[in-house]
Amino acid sequence: MPDFDVLCIGNAIVDIIAQCDDAFLETNGIIKGAMNLIDTKRAELLYSRMGPAIEASGGSAGNTAAGVASFGGRAAFFGKVSNDPLGEIYAHDIHAQGVAFDTRPLEGQPPTARSMIFVTPDGERSMNTYLGACVELGPEDVEADKASGAKVTVDIVFANSHEIKSLYQTKSFDEALAQIRKDCKIAAVTRSEKGSVIVRGDETVVIEATAIKELVDTTGAGDLYAAGFLHGYTQGRNLKTCGDLGSLAAGLVIQQIGPRPRQNLRREAEGAGLL
């Protein structure tokens, strides 16, 4: 039996999340709903102007790994932090969530990556990310014993509708979907409140969005959708169930502040009759 169901590699980032209004974004030159890469000076400026904030370990790959573990899957993560307080927070959080994370931390500069995330009253998040120690991740940080124990390697693309339209330079979602169907073995495309669409060859599966009580923060929605889908896929579930698991996880995480689930996703999935 493989040691892990899902291996994730990516940027190890601590999210610093604060609420604000649209006027704050405009005053500080922040593009609403976008992810902007920033340098040290800009990071320090935005941090000095933030209101009360919470810190939560983030980064897309780490969020997905944490989601898989919450579903009861076996997940490992490769990512670089620095040997500093934020790095310690990141390592503590991902271990506590049941993810195998053993990448050796960087000694000295640059510091652990952080993303200043500003959440407006409509739940939209605007991300300003300083990559820091992430850029020091190299091939030597990928542990061969973990990589060789991967359960499955498959061509799956996760994207939202805006991303695939941008990728194929079209304003038509249907045209973009037709193109990605040709280019990928499996593509799962999220559409916010419209749910998601999964394509595999000539097969198309439409997934409904999970009903929510209140939209709080969309940070991590796509990452948790991927977590649910991948957990289902590695357990041999059909595409409909994989998509429903993704939709469930995404629907839960957007009703809280922060990108990683506070609920036990396996328990939630069992309650919904999906596992």
C-alpha positions in Angstrom: 0.0 0.0 0.0 1.4 3.5 -0.9 2.4 5.6 2.1 0.4 8.6 0.9 -2.8 9.3 -1.1 -1.8 12.8 -2.2 1.5 14.6 -2.3 1.4 18.4 -2.6 4.3 20.8 -3.4 4.0 24.5 -3.3 4.5 27.8 -1.4 4.4 27.6 2.4 2.7 30.9 3.2 1.2 32.3 6.4 -2.0 34.3 5.7 -2.5 37.5 7.6 -6.2 38.2 7.2 -8.0 41.4 8.0 -11.4 42.9 7.1 -11.6 46.2 5.3 -13.9 48.2 3.0 -13.6 49.0 -0.7 -12.3 52.4 0.1 -9.2 50.9 1.9 -8.4 48.9 -1.2 -8.7 51.9 -3.5 -6.6 54.1 -1.2 -3.8 51.5 -1.0 -3.8 50.6 -4.7 -5.0 47.0 -4.1 -6.8 45.3 -7.0 -9.9 43.8 -5.6 -10.2 40.0 -5.9 -6.7 39.7 -7.3 -3.5 38.0 -6.0 -0.5 40.4 -6.3 3.1 39.5 -5.7 4.8 42.1 -3.6 8.3 42.9 -2.3 9.6 43.4 1.3 8.9 47.1 1.3 5.4 46.8 0.1 4.7 44.0 2.6 5.9 46.1 5.5 3.8 49.1 4.3 0.6 47.1 4.0 1.1 45.3 7.3 1.5 48.7 9.0 -1.9 49.8 7.6 -3.8 46.6 8.4 -6.5 46.6 11.0 -6.9 43.8 13.5 -5.8 40.6 11.8 -5.6 36.8 12.4 -2.8 34.6 11.2 -3.5 31.3 9.6 -1.3 28.9 7.7 -2.1 29.0 4.0 -0.7 28.5 0.5 -2.8 26.6 -2.1 -0.9 23.3 -1.9 -0.7 23.3 1.9 -4.4 24.1 2.1 -5.3 21.2 -0.2 -3.1 18.8 1.8 -4.8 19.9 5.0 -8.2 19.3 3.4 -7.2 15.8 2.3 -6.1 15.0 5.8 -9.3 16.3 7.3 -11.2 13.9 5.0 -9.2 11.1 6.5 -6.7 10.8 3.6 -3.0 10.5 3.9 -1.3 13.7 2.7 2.2 15.0 2.5 3.4 18.5 1.7 6.7 19.9 0.4 7.3 23.6 1.0 10.0 25.9 2.3 9.7 28.1 5.5 12.4 30.0 7.3 13.6 29.3 10.8 11.6 32.1 12.3 8.3 32.6 14.2 6.0 32.5 11.2 7.8 29.4 10.0 7.2 27.7 13.4 3.5 28.7 13.2 3.3 27.1 9.7 5.0 23.9 10.7 2.9 23.6 13.9 -0.4 24.1 12.0 0.2 21.7 9.2 1.4 19.0 11.5 -1.6 19.5 13.8 -3.8 19.0 10.8 -2.4 15.6 10.2 -0.1 16.3 7.2 3.4 14.9 6.8 5.7 18.0 6.5 9.4 17.4 6.9 11.1 20.0 4.6 14.1 21.4 6.4 13.6 25.1 7.2 15.8 27.8 5.8 18.4 29.3 8.1 18.5 33.1 7.9 17.0 35.2 5.2 14.7 35.5 3.4 11.9 35.1 6.0 8.9 32.9 5.8 6.4 33.9 3.1 3.3 35.8 4.1 0.2 37.0 2.4 -1.7 40.1 3.5 -5.3 39.2 2.7 -8.0 41.9 2.8 -11.6 40.7 3.0 -14.4 43.1 2.0 -17.9 42.8 3.3 -19.0 40.9 0.3 -16.6 38.1 1.2 -14.1 38.8 -1.6 -10.5 38.5 -0.8 -7.6 40.6 -2.2 -4.2 38.9 -1.7 -0.8 40.6 -1.5 1.9 37.9 -1.2 5.5 38.2 -0.3 7.1 34.8 -1.3 10.2 35.0 1.0 11.7 31.6 1.8 9.4 29.9 -0.8 11.8 30.7 -3.6 14.5 28.7 -1.9 12.7 25.4 -2.3 14.8 23.2 -4.5 14.9 19.6 -5.8 16.9 18.5 -2.8 13.8 19.4 -0.6 11.6 16.7 -2.3 12.0 13.6 -0.2 12.5 10.6 -2.5 10.9 8.2 -0.1 7.6 10.2 0.0 7.6 10.8 -3.8 8.2 7.2 -4.6 5.2 6.2 -2.4 2.7 8.3 -4.3 -0.6 6.4 -4.9 -1.5 7.8 -8.2 -0.1 10.3 -10.8 -2.7 11.7 -13.1 -3.3 14.7 -15.3 -6.0 16.7 -13.5 -6.4 20.5 -13.8 -8.3 22.5 -11.3 -9.3 26.1 -12.3 -12.1 28.6 -12.0 -14.1 29.9 -14.9 -12.2 33.2 -15.1 -8.9 31.3 -15.2 -9.7 29.0 -18.1 -11.2 31.9 -20.1 -8.0 33.8 -19.6 -5.9 30.8 -20.4 -7.6 30.3 -23.8 -8.1 34.0 -24.4 -11.9 33.9 -24.9 -14.9 35.5 -23.3 -16.9 32.3 -23.8 -16.9 29.8 -21.0 -18.2 27.1 -23.3 -15.3 27.7 -25.8 -12.8 27.5 -23.0 -14.3 24.3 -21.6 -14.2 22.7 -25.0 -10.5 23.6 -25.3 -9.5 22.3 -21.8 -11.4 19.1 -22.5 -9.0 18.4 -25.4 -5.8 19.4 -23.5 -6.3 17.5 -20.1 -7.3 14.1 -19.1 -9.6 15.5 -16.4 -10.5 19.1 -15.7 -12.6 20.4 -12.8 -13.7 24.0 -13.3 -15.4 25.8 -10.4 -18.1 28.5 -11.0 -18.7 30.0 -7.6 -22.5 29.9 -6.8 -23.1 28.0 -10.1 -21.2 25.0 -8.8 -18.6 23.3 -11.0 -18.2 21.3 -14.2 -16.0 18.3 -14.6 -14.9 17.0 -18.0 -13.1 13.8 -19.0 -13.0 13.1 -22.7 -16.6 13.3 -24.0 -18.0 13.0 -20.4 -19.4 16.0 -18.6 -20.5 16.1 -15.0 -22.2 19.1 -13.5 -21.9 19.6 -9.8 -24.2 21.9 -7.7 -22.8 24.3 -5.2 -23.2 23.5 -1.6 -25.9 25.6 0.0 -24.5 28.0 2.6 -25.9 30.2 5.4 -23.5 33.1 5.0 -20.6 34.0 2.7 -17.7 35.1 5.0 -14.4 34.7 3.2 -13.7 33.0 -0.2 -10.0 32.3 0.7 -9.2 28.7 0.2 -12.4 27.7 -1.7 -10.6 26.4 -4.7 -8.0 24.7 -2.6 -10.6 22.8 -0.6 -12.5 21.9 -3.7 -9.4 20.2 -5.0 -8.9 18.5 -1.6 -12.4 16.9 -1.7 -12.0 15.9 -5.3 -8.6 14.4 -4.9 -9.7 12.5 -1.8 -12.6 11.0 -3.6 -10.5 10.2 -6.7 -7.8 8.4 -4.7 -10.5 6.3 -3.0 -11.9 5.2 -6.3 -15.0 7.3 -6.3 -16.8 8.3 -9.4 -16.5 11.9 -10.8 -19.9 12.9 -9.4 -18.9 12.0 -5.9 -15.5 13.5 -6.3 -17.1 16.8 -7.3 -19.7 16.6 -4.5 -16.9 16.2 -2.0 -15.1 19.2 -3.4 -18.2 21.3 -3.4 -18.9 20.3 0.2 -15.4 21.3 1.4 -15.5 24.6 -0.5 -18.9 25.4 0.8 -17.8 24.9 4.4 -14.6 26.9 4.2 -16.2 30.0 2.7 -18.4 30.3 5.8 -15.4 31.1 8.1 -12.3 33.3 8.2 -9.2 31.4 7.0 -8.4 29.0 4.3 -8.4 25.7 6.1 -11.4 23.8 7.5 -12.2 24.0 11.2 -14.7 21.1 10.8 -13.8 17.5 10.5 -14.5 17.0 6.7 -14.8 13.3 7.0 -17.6 13.6 9.5 -19.3 16.3 7.4 -19.0 14.1 4.3 -20.4 11.1 6.1 -23.3 13.2 7.4 -24.0 14.2 3.8 -23.9 10.6 2.7 -20.9 11.1 0.5 -18.5 8.7 2.3 
